[in-house]
Amino acid sequence: MSLAIGLEAEAQCADYLSSQGLTLVARNVKCRHGELDLIMRDGATLVFIEVKARRSRHFGGGLAAVTASKQQKLRHAAQWYLAHHKMTEAPCRFDVVEVNLNTQEFTWIRNAF
């Protein structure tokens, strides 16, 4: 999947989650541990969101693509972000959102891991 398609899926996801009441904090945050696709607020909770764009579920859904290794990288990147922004006391969670590129449907998995 091309970078442009991935960025478009992330933008669509940010718009969708904003319509569901979340507030965008940051996009595409990079650090030595990896990248955080979206960071949003859900009330007082900081939400780290992994976006997975799919044309079909033939090879598994978005959650299946977030392996244990990927989860560990996301946790380390989130810890870096929190420390870097001096937010060590912020309540947090990790969500996964699958964007179906054919139907423009979203599958939002809260507290995915």
RAPEGI-V56065 format. One record per pair of residues at least 24 apart in sequence whose ideal C-beta (glycine too) atoms are under 10 Angstrom apart, sorted by the first residue. I is the first residue (numbers start at 1). J is the second residue. D is the distance in whole Angstrom. If there is no record, write none. Layout:
{{I;J;D} {I;J;D}}
//
This chain:
{{1;52;10} {1;53;6} {1;54;9} {1;55;9} {1;101;9} {5;53;6} {5;55;10} {5;99;10} {5;101;7} {6;37;9} {6;51;8} {6;52;9} {6;53;6} {6;99;10} {7;37;10} {7;51;10} {7;53;10} {8;53;8} {8;99;9} {8;101;9} {9;37;9} {9;51;6} {9;52;8} {9;53;4} {9;54;9} {9;97;9} {9;98;9} {9;99;4} {9;100;10} {9;101;7} {9;104;10} {9;106;10} {10;37;5} {10;38;6} {10;49;9} {10;51;5} {10;53;8} {10;97;9} {10;99;8} {11;38;10} {11;51;10} {12;51;9} {12;53;9} {12;97;9} {12;99;6} {12;101;9} {12;104;7} {12;106;8} {13;37;8} {13;38;7} {13;40;10} {13;49;7} {13;50;10} {13;51;5} {13;52;9} {13;53;9} {13;95;10} {13;97;5} {13;98;9} {13;99;6} {13;106;7} {13;108;9} {14;38;6} {14;40;7} {14;49;8} {14;51;9} {14;97;10} {15;106;10} {16;97;7} {16;99;8} {16;104;9} {16;105;10} {16;106;5} {16;108;8} {17;42;9} {17;47;8} {17;49;7} {17;51;10} {17;95;8} {17;97;7} {17;106;8} {17;108;7} {20;106;9} {20;108;8} {22;47;7} {22;49;9} {22;95;9} {22;108;10} {23;47;10} {24;49;10} {25;81;10} {25;85;9} {26;81;8} {26;85;9} {27;51;10} {29;77;7} {29;78;9} {29;80;9} {29;81;6} {29;84;9} {29;85;10} {30;77;8} {31;76;8} {31;77;6} {31;78;10} {31;79;10} {31;80;5} {31;81;7} {31;84;8} {32;76;9} {32;77;9} {32;80;8} {33;72;9} {33;73;6} {33;74;8} {33;75;9} {33;76;4} {33;77;4} {33;78;9} {33;79;8} {33;80;6} {33;81;9} {34;70;8} {34;72;10} {34;73;4} {34;74;7} {34;75;10} {34;76;7} {34;77;5} {34;78;10} {34;80;9} {35;73;9} {35;74;9} {35;77;7} {36;73;10} {36;74;7} {36;77;5} {36;78;7} {36;80;9} {36;81;6} {36;94;10} {37;74;9} {37;96;10} {37;97;9} {38;95;9} {38;97;8} {39;78;8} {39;81;7} {39;85;10} {39;92;10} {40;95;9} {41;90;9} {42;91;10} {42;93;8} {42;95;9} {42;110;9} {43;91;9} {44;90;8} {44;91;6} {45;90;8} {45;91;5} {45;92;7} {45;93;6} {46;78;8} {46;81;9} {46;82;8} {46;85;9} {46;87;7} {46;90;5} {46;91;7} {46;92;5} {46;93;8} {47;91;10} {47;92;7} {47;93;6} {47;94;8} {47;95;6} {47;110;8} {47;111;10} {48;74;6} {48;75;9} {48;77;8} {48;78;5} {48;81;8} {48;82;10} {48;92;7} {48;93;7} {48;94;5} {48;95;7} {48;96;10} {48;112;10} {49;74;10} {49;93;9} {49;94;8} {49;95;5} {49;96;7} {49;97;6} {49;108;9} {49;109;10} {49;110;10} {49;112;9} {50;74;6} {50;94;7} {50;95;7} {50;96;5} {50;97;8} {50;98;10} {50;109;9} {50;112;8} {50;113;9} {51;95;10} {51;96;8} {51;97;5} {51;98;8} {51;99;6} {51;106;10} {52;96;6} {52;97;7} {52;98;5} {52;99;7} {52;100;10} {52;107;9} {52;109;10} {53;97;10} {53;98;8} {53;99;5} {53;100;8} {53;101;6} {54;98;6} {54;99;7} {54;100;6} {54;101;7} {54;102;9} {54;107;9} {55;100;7} {55;101;5} {55;102;6} {55;103;10} {56;100;8} {56;101;9} {56;102;7} {56;103;10} {57;98;8} {57;100;8} {57;107;9} {60;98;10} {61;96;9} {61;98;6} {61;100;10} {61;107;7} {61;109;9} {62;96;5} {62;97;7} {62;98;3} {62;99;8} {62;100;9} {62;106;10} {62;107;6} {62;108;10} {62;109;7} {62;112;9} {63;96;5} {63;97;10} {63;98;7} {63;107;8} {63;109;6} {63;112;6} {63;113;9} {64;96;10} {64;98;10} {65;96;8} {65;98;8} {66;94;9} {66;96;5} {66;98;10} {66;109;9} {66;112;7} {66;113;7} {68;113;9} {70;96;10} {70;113;9} {71;96;10} {71;112;8} {71;113;5} {72;113;10} {74;112;10} {74;113;8} {75;113;8}}
//
